[in-house]
Amino acid sequence: MPALTIKNIPDDLYHELKNVAEQHHRSINSEVIMCLKRSLFPKKISPEDRLNDIRTLRAQISPNSITDEDIEQAINEGRS
């Protein structure tokens, strides 16, 4: 299996990577591989699944949560 050496990693990036690896109970090496896989091979979502996600989100939003009066007030406040 090929090996990869990464040089000159900024300290803040290394520490964040180390923290995330610990949270996931992985080595830093395994966490880097997972990050690369997620970045290079993103999960493909079907149009049907995306629409179902949108419908679920819409159902969680209460209709008419912003009234015409709220919009009018925001416009008037922005003019002053």
PyMOL CGO cylinders between C-alpha atoms (Angstrom):
from pymol import cmd
from pymol.cgo import CYLINDER

trace = [
    CYLINDER, 0.00, 0.00, 0.00, 1.41, 3.44, -0.88, 0.3, 1, 1, 1, 1, 1, 1,
    CYLINDER, 1.41, 3.44, -0.88, 2.54, 5.81, 1.85, 0.3, 1, 1, 1, 1, 1, 1,
    CYLINDER, 2.54, 5.81, 1.85, 2.18, 9.58, 1.97, 0.3, 1, 1, 1, 1, 1, 1,
    CYLINDER, 2.18, 9.58, 1.97, 4.20, 12.07, 3.99, 0.3, 1, 1, 1, 1, 1, 1,
    CYLINDER, 4.20, 12.07, 3.99, 2.71, 15.48, 4.70, 0.3, 1, 1, 1, 1, 1, 1,
    CYLINDER, 2.71, 15.48, 4.70, 5.11, 18.25, 5.65, 0.3, 1, 1, 1, 1, 1, 1,
    CYLINDER, 5.11, 18.25, 5.65, 4.68, 21.73, 7.11, 0.3, 1, 1, 1, 1, 1, 1,
    CYLINDER, 4.68, 21.73, 7.11, 1.23, 21.20, 8.60, 0.3, 1, 1, 1, 1, 1, 1,
    CYLINDER, 1.23, 21.20, 8.60, 0.17, 24.39, 10.44, 0.3, 1, 1, 1, 1, 1, 1,
    CYLINDER, 0.17, 24.39, 10.44, 0.00, 23.87, 14.21, 0.3, 1, 1, 1, 1, 1, 1,
    CYLINDER, 0.00, 23.87, 14.21, -3.69, 24.79, 14.44, 0.3, 1, 1, 1, 1, 1, 1,
    CYLINDER, -3.69, 24.79, 14.44, -4.60, 22.32, 11.70, 0.3, 1, 1, 1, 1, 1, 1,
    CYLINDER, -4.60, 22.32, 11.70, -2.59, 19.54, 13.35, 0.3, 1, 1, 1, 1, 1, 1,
    CYLINDER, -2.59, 19.54, 13.35, -4.17, 20.15, 16.75, 0.3, 1, 1, 1, 1, 1, 1,
    CYLINDER, -4.17, 20.15, 16.75, -7.68, 20.20, 15.29, 0.3, 1, 1, 1, 1, 1, 1,
    CYLINDER, -7.68, 20.20, 15.29, -6.99, 17.00, 13.36, 0.3, 1, 1, 1, 1, 1, 1,
    CYLINDER, -6.99, 17.00, 13.36, -5.66, 15.40, 16.54, 0.3, 1, 1, 1, 1, 1, 1,
    CYLINDER, -5.66, 15.40, 16.54, -8.77, 16.47, 18.51, 0.3, 1, 1, 1, 1, 1, 1,
    CYLINDER, -8.77, 16.47, 18.51, -11.16, 15.15, 15.86, 0.3, 1, 1, 1, 1, 1, 1,
    CYLINDER, -11.16, 15.15, 15.86, -9.24, 11.87, 15.64, 0.3, 1, 1, 1, 1, 1, 1,
    CYLINDER, -9.24, 11.87, 15.64, -9.53, 11.45, 19.41, 0.3, 1, 1, 1, 1, 1, 1,
    CYLINDER, -9.53, 11.45, 19.41, -13.27, 12.16, 19.28, 0.3, 1, 1, 1, 1, 1, 1,
    CYLINDER, -13.27, 12.16, 19.28, -13.69, 9.45, 16.64, 0.3, 1, 1, 1, 1, 1, 1,
    CYLINDER, -13.69, 9.45, 16.64, -11.35, 7.04, 18.47, 0.3, 1, 1, 1, 1, 1, 1,
    CYLINDER, -11.35, 7.04, 18.47, -8.99, 6.95, 15.49, 0.3, 1, 1, 1, 1, 1, 1,
    CYLINDER, -8.99, 6.95, 15.49, -5.31, 7.49, 14.93, 0.3, 1, 1, 1, 1, 1, 1,
    CYLINDER, -5.31, 7.49, 14.93, -4.33, 10.71, 13.20, 0.3, 1, 1, 1, 1, 1, 1,
    CYLINDER, -4.33, 10.71, 13.20, -3.41, 8.66, 10.14, 0.3, 1, 1, 1, 1, 1, 1,
    CYLINDER, -3.41, 8.66, 10.14, -6.85, 7.02, 10.02, 0.3, 1, 1, 1, 1, 1, 1,
    CYLINDER, -6.85, 7.02, 10.02, -8.55, 10.39, 10.49, 0.3, 1, 1, 1, 1, 1, 1,
    CYLINDER, -8.55, 10.39, 10.49, -6.58, 11.88, 7.58, 0.3, 1, 1, 1, 1, 1, 1,
    CYLINDER, -6.58, 11.88, 7.58, -7.63, 8.95, 5.38, 0.3, 1, 1, 1, 1, 1, 1,
    CYLINDER, -7.63, 8.95, 5.38, -11.28, 9.46, 6.35, 0.3, 1, 1, 1, 1, 1, 1,
    CYLINDER, -11.28, 9.46, 6.35, -11.06, 13.20, 5.64, 0.3, 1, 1, 1, 1, 1, 1,
    CYLINDER, -11.06, 13.20, 5.64, -9.55, 12.52, 2.23, 0.3, 1, 1, 1, 1, 1, 1,
    CYLINDER, -9.55, 12.52, 2.23, -12.22, 9.92, 1.40, 0.3, 1, 1, 1, 1, 1, 1,
    CYLINDER, -12.22, 9.92, 1.40, -15.04, 12.30, 2.38, 0.3, 1, 1, 1, 1, 1, 1,
    CYLINDER, -15.04, 12.30, 2.38, -13.49, 15.06, 0.33, 0.3, 1, 1, 1, 1, 1, 1,
    CYLINDER, -13.49, 15.06, 0.33, -12.57, 13.07, -2.76, 0.3, 1, 1, 1, 1, 1, 1,
    CYLINDER, -12.57, 13.07, -2.76, -15.50, 10.63, -2.81, 0.3, 1, 1, 1, 1, 1, 1,
    CYLINDER, -15.50, 10.63, -2.81, -18.50, 12.53, -1.47, 0.3, 1, 1, 1, 1, 1, 1,
    CYLINDER, -18.50, 12.53, -1.47, -21.72, 10.64, -0.87, 0.3, 1, 1, 1, 1, 1, 1,
    CYLINDER, -21.72, 10.64, -0.87, -24.02, 11.03, -3.84, 0.3, 1, 1, 1, 1, 1, 1,
    CYLINDER, -24.02, 11.03, -3.84, -27.62, 11.86, -2.94, 0.3, 1, 1, 1, 1, 1, 1,
    CYLINDER, -27.62, 11.86, -2.94, -30.40, 10.96, -5.34, 0.3, 1, 1, 1, 1, 1, 1,
    CYLINDER, -30.40, 10.96, -5.34, -32.85, 13.68, -6.36, 0.3, 1, 1, 1, 1, 1, 1,
    CYLINDER, -32.85, 13.68, -6.36, -35.61, 11.78, -4.58, 0.3, 1, 1, 1, 1, 1, 1,
    CYLINDER, -35.61, 11.78, -4.58, -33.66, 11.68, -1.32, 0.3, 1, 1, 1, 1, 1, 1,
    CYLINDER, -33.66, 11.68, -1.32, -32.83, 15.39, -1.62, 0.3, 1, 1, 1, 1, 1, 1,
    CYLINDER, -32.83, 15.39, -1.62, -36.51, 16.22, -2.17, 0.3, 1, 1, 1, 1, 1, 1,
    CYLINDER, -36.51, 16.22, -2.17, -37.48, 14.11, 0.84, 0.3, 1, 1, 1, 1, 1, 1,
    CYLINDER, -37.48, 14.11, 0.84, -34.94, 16.01, 2.96, 0.3, 1, 1, 1, 1, 1, 1,
    CYLINDER, -34.94, 16.01, 2.96, -36.37, 19.33, 1.74, 0.3, 1, 1, 1, 1, 1, 1,
    CYLINDER, -36.37, 19.33, 1.74, -39.93, 18.21, 2.49, 0.3, 1, 1, 1, 1, 1, 1,
    CYLINDER, -39.93, 18.21, 2.49, -38.89, 17.14, 5.99, 0.3, 1, 1, 1, 1, 1, 1,
    CYLINDER, -38.89, 17.14, 5.99, -37.27, 20.53, 6.62, 0.3, 1, 1, 1, 1, 1, 1,
    CYLINDER, -37.27, 20.53, 6.62, -40.29, 22.39, 5.27, 0.3, 1, 1, 1, 1, 1, 1,
    CYLINDER, -40.29, 22.39, 5.27, -42.58, 20.44, 7.59, 0.3, 1, 1, 1, 1, 1, 1,
    CYLINDER, -42.58, 20.44, 7.59, -40.53, 21.67, 10.55, 0.3, 1, 1, 1, 1, 1, 1,
    CYLINDER, -40.53, 21.67, 10.55, -41.00, 25.34, 9.60, 0.3, 1, 1, 1, 1, 1, 1,
    CYLINDER, -41.00, 25.34, 9.60, -44.15, 26.92, 10.93, 0.3, 1, 1, 1, 1, 1, 1,
    CYLINDER, -44.15, 26.92, 10.93, -46.08, 28.66, 8.16, 0.3, 1, 1, 1, 1, 1, 1,
    CYLINDER, -46.08, 28.66, 8.16, -46.59, 32.39, 8.37, 0.3, 1, 1, 1, 1, 1, 1,
    CYLINDER, -46.59, 32.39, 8.37, -43.93, 32.78, 11.03, 0.3, 1, 1, 1, 1, 1, 1,
    CYLINDER, -43.93, 32.78, 11.03, -43.16, 36.17, 9.45, 0.3, 1, 1, 1, 1, 1, 1,
    CYLINDER, -43.16, 36.17, 9.45, -46.13, 38.43, 8.95, 0.3, 1, 1, 1, 1, 1, 1,
    CYLINDER, -46.13, 38.43, 8.95, -46.60, 41.22, 6.44, 0.3, 1, 1, 1, 1, 1, 1,
    CYLINDER, -46.60, 41.22, 6.44, -46.33, 43.63, 9.35, 0.3, 1, 1, 1, 1, 1, 1,
    CYLINDER, -46.33, 43.63, 9.35, -42.93, 42.17, 10.31, 0.3, 1, 1, 1, 1, 1, 1,
    CYLINDER, -42.93, 42.17, 10.31, -41.69, 42.71, 6.77, 0.3, 1, 1, 1, 1, 1, 1,
    CYLINDER, -41.69, 42.71, 6.77, -43.05, 46.26, 6.67, 0.3, 1, 1, 1, 1, 1, 1,
    CYLINDER, -43.05, 46.26, 6.67, -41.42, 47.06, 10.02, 0.3, 1, 1, 1, 1, 1, 1,
    CYLINDER, -41.42, 47.06, 10.02, -38.06, 45.68, 8.85, 0.3, 1, 1, 1, 1, 1, 1,
    CYLINDER, -38.06, 45.68, 8.85, -38.25, 47.77, 5.66, 0.3, 1, 1, 1, 1, 1, 1,
    CYLINDER, -38.25, 47.77, 5.66, -39.09, 50.91, 7.64, 0.3, 1, 1, 1, 1, 1, 1,
    CYLINDER, -39.09, 50.91, 7.64, -36.29, 50.29, 10.13, 0.3, 1, 1, 1, 1, 1, 1,
    CYLINDER, -36.29, 50.29, 10.13, -33.83, 49.89, 7.29, 0.3, 1, 1, 1, 1, 1, 1,
    CYLINDER, -33.83, 49.89, 7.29, -34.83, 53.28, 5.89, 0.3, 1, 1, 1, 1, 1, 1,
    CYLINDER, -34.83, 53.28, 5.89, -34.16, 55.24, 9.05, 0.3, 1, 1, 1, 1, 1, 1,
]
cmd.load_cgo(trace, "trace")
